[in-house]
Amino acid sequence: MHAPSEEWTARSEAAMLARAVALADREIGPRAAAVAEQDTFAWETFRLLCAEGIVATGFPRALGGTEAPMRLRVRIIEATARVCSAAASIVTGTDLAGRPIAAGASPGIAADLVPRLARGELQSAFALTERLAGSDVGGLASTARREGDGWVLDGVKRYITRAPVADWFVVVARSGEARGARGLSAFLVPRDAPGLSVGPIQPKMGWAGVPIAEVFLRGARVPADALLGREGGGMALAQDTLVRARVGHAAIALGRAQGAFEMAAQWCGRRRTFGTRLGEHQGVQWMLADMATRIEAARCLVYSCAERYDRGEPDVPTYASMAKLHATDLGMQVTTDCLQLFGGNGYLKEFPLERFMRDAKLNQIGEGASEIHKSVIGRQVLRDAAAMRHPCLDLDAFEARMADTGGAA
Ligand SMILES: Cc1cc2nc3c(=O)[nH]c(=O)nc-3n(C[C@H](O)[C@H](O)[C@H](O)COP(=O)(O)OP(=O)(O)OC[C@H]3O[C@@H](n4cnc5c(N)ncnc54)[C@H](O)[C@@H]3O)c2cc1C
């Protein structure tokens, strides 16, 4: 297993990926259908991922993790999502709250908690969304007010993944007068904080094995050092988490599409209709060709986004939105088409396609729905365009000509 003291090399990355692929094929895949039968936390899958050192790859080296480059993380996530959404969600989700803790907690708290999160001894959850504030984060209504030498938190958080098993919550709440995202701060709240309670598991369409629940904060008291980072810096602190989560969703969608596609291709080589194999029909071949090509294009986008992240490029958030938008919309389409190729069997629980298709839907909604990412990308395109001067187009000259002739551009 990779140790925190070791730097990643091409060889150790390849070895880790090979272990993740073998774990997915031999252990996680065969138990995925059973995990999907009931929506309690997939503890056995979680333990396997911890034992293989995969959970630790999301945590900083200085705090007991083995922080893998994103180019390796996306390949591990892809390999696990190819067989099981819950497993992939555990890989992407364990560092969701862990990273703001590592980046924003006092050195003493971070040194105590983060190594235990990296080893899988503790669980954390990231509590941002509320009933009236999902896409529109600036509309968050949860509050944090100073009282004595601590903080008092009030509000209700909704859809919080792993809340049923979390020992610690990163809660984003409004702590001052500033409107929008600038007034938001992040707090580290233990499960046993007075005033914090977790609702029952909320039944959902897919992603069994990673339950969600509401988190209630009713006068929840935390000490002064529960503030993560600076006051009003909650969203800035969460930025890295959100980018990583978006790339993670893209990699999950990619892996799941790959898995569904492999099963459909196998099926098309065996199933016979009209006296020949399904795959011999040209319409089916073209479906398979389109899927294979688009999955490979999505893979290129996800991998290149991961490499931009590793290089610390400033425009990574836009590329993360592109990767998430493209891979998750494709994932929905591919799982639907693959189920179609299985015909009636695809609709049965006996086959995994219906699970893959139900799971695909969440990736288009969580961590910013597709429409929100389109807006993010579109706004960036227009900002970039303001500085563009295409050599074949001279709008200044055009506008000057129009002005001379009394017209408008
Ligand atoms: C299974 C699951 C797990 C989750 N886990 C977590 C978690 O761990 N922590 C957490 O904090 N949150 C979590 N979430 C919440 C998730 O991030 C939100 O559901 C998501 O951001 C969308 O917010 P919303 O549901 O409030 O939808 P809304 O914001 O109400 O949007 C509804 C629809 O309208 C569209 N829409 C909204 N505004 C616009 C616009 N301006 N233009 C065009 N279309 C628009 C959206 O794209 C969406 O399709 C989870 C959700 C689910 C379902």
The ligand as a MOL file (V3000), in Angstrom:
LIG
                    3D

  0  0  0     0  0            999 V3000
M  V30 BEGIN CTAB
M  V30 COUNTS 53 58 0 0 0
M  V30 BEGIN ATOM
M  V30 1 C -28.8420 12.0490 -3.5340 0
M  V30 2 C -28.4280 13.4620 -3.2480 0
M  V30 3 C -27.2930 13.6880 -2.4780 0
M  V30 4 C -26.9120 15.0010 -2.1540 0
M  V30 5 N -25.8510 15.2070 -1.2980 0
M  V30 6 C -25.6110 16.4620 -0.8360 0
M  V30 7 C -24.6420 16.6810 0.1960 0
M  V30 8 O -23.9620 15.7590 0.6680 0
M  V30 9 N -24.4690 17.9550 0.6750 0
M  V30 10 C -25.1940 19.0110 0.1820 0
M  V30 11 O -24.9970 20.1110 0.6680 0
M  V30 12 N -26.1190 18.8320 -0.8040 0
M  V30 13 C -26.3500 17.5880 -1.3140 0
M  V30 14 N -27.2950 17.3940 -2.3060 0
M  V30 15 C -28.0070 18.5380 -2.8490 0
M  V30 16 C -27.6880 18.8320 -4.3140 0
M  V30 17 O -26.4150 19.4220 -4.4380 0
M  V30 18 C -28.8210 19.7400 -4.8500 0
M  V30 19 O -29.9770 18.9160 -4.9570 0
M  V30 20 C -28.4910 20.3720 -6.1810 0
M  V30 21 O -27.4650 21.3310 -6.0360 0
M  V30 22 C -29.7190 21.0440 -6.8070 0
M  V30 23 O -30.3520 21.8860 -5.8960 0
M  V30 24 P -31.9420 21.7480 -5.6530 0
M  V30 25 O -32.2580 20.3180 -5.4500 0
M  V30 26 O -32.3510 22.6880 -4.5700 0
M  V30 27 O -32.6170 22.1810 -7.0060 0
M  V30 28 P -33.0960 23.6660 -7.4210 0
M  V30 29 O -32.0430 24.6600 -7.1120 0
M  V30 30 O -34.4510 23.9020 -6.8360 0
M  V30 31 O -33.2320 23.5070 -8.9830 0
M  V30 32 C -34.2810 22.7250 -9.5730 0
M  V30 33 C -34.0260 22.6290 -11.0770 0
M  V30 34 O -34.0800 23.9260 -11.6420 0
M  V30 35 C -32.8890 24.1940 -12.3610 0
M  V30 36 N -32.5110 25.5880 -12.1900 0
M  V30 37 C -32.3560 26.2590 -11.0360 0
M  V30 38 N -31.9560 27.5190 -11.2630 0
M  V30 39 C -31.8470 27.6480 -12.6120 0
M  V30 40 C -31.4430 28.6950 -13.4890 0
M  V30 41 N -31.0270 29.8840 -13.0220 0
M  V30 42 N -31.4850 28.4870 -14.8340 0
M  V30 43 C -31.8520 27.2840 -15.3360 0
M  V30 44 N -32.2310 26.2260 -14.5430 0
M  V30 45 C -32.2130 26.4170 -13.2040 0
M  V30 46 C -31.8270 23.2810 -11.7620 0
M  V30 47 O -30.8080 23.0210 -12.6660 0
M  V30 48 C -32.6520 22.0650 -11.4130 0
M  V30 49 O -32.7280 21.2350 -12.5520 0
M  V30 50 C -27.6610 16.0900 -2.6630 0
M  V30 51 C -28.7930 15.8520 -3.4860 0
M  V30 52 C -29.1760 14.5650 -3.7630 0
M  V30 53 C -30.4240 14.3430 -4.6120 0
M  V30 END ATOM
M  V30 BEGIN BOND
M  V30 1 1 1 2
M  V30 2 1 2 3
M  V30 3 2 2 52
M  V30 4 2 3 4
M  V30 5 1 4 5
M  V30 6 1 4 50
M  V30 7 2 5 6
M  V30 8 1 6 7
M  V30 9 1 6 13
M  V30 10 2 7 8
M  V30 11 1 7 9
M  V30 12 1 9 10
M  V30 13 2 10 11
M  V30 14 1 10 12
M  V30 15 2 12 13
M  V30 16 1 13 14
M  V30 17 1 14 15
M  V30 18 1 14 50
M  V30 19 1 15 16
M  V30 20 1 16 17
M  V30 21 1 16 18
M  V30 22 1 18 19
M  V30 23 1 18 20
M  V30 24 1 20 21
M  V30 25 1 20 22
M  V30 26 1 22 23
M  V30 27 1 23 24
M  V30 28 2 24 25
M  V30 29 1 24 26
M  V30 30 1 24 27
M  V30 31 1 27 28
M  V30 32 2 28 29
M  V30 33 1 28 30
M  V30 34 1 28 31
M  V30 35 1 31 32
M  V30 36 1 32 33
M  V30 37 1 33 34
M  V30 38 1 33 48
M  V30 39 1 34 35
M  V30 40 1 35 36
M  V30 41 1 35 46
M  V30 42 1 36 37
M  V30 43 1 36 45
M  V30 44 2 37 38
M  V30 45 1 38 39
M  V30 46 1 39 40
M  V30 47 2 39 45
M  V30 48 1 40 41
M  V30 49 2 40 42
M  V30 50 1 42 43
M  V30 51 2 43 44
M  V30 52 1 44 45
M  V30 53 1 46 47
M  V30 54 1 46 48
M  V30 55 1 48 49
M  V30 56 2 50 51
M  V30 57 1 51 52
M  V30 58 1 52 53
M  V30 END BOND
M  V30 END CTAB
M  END
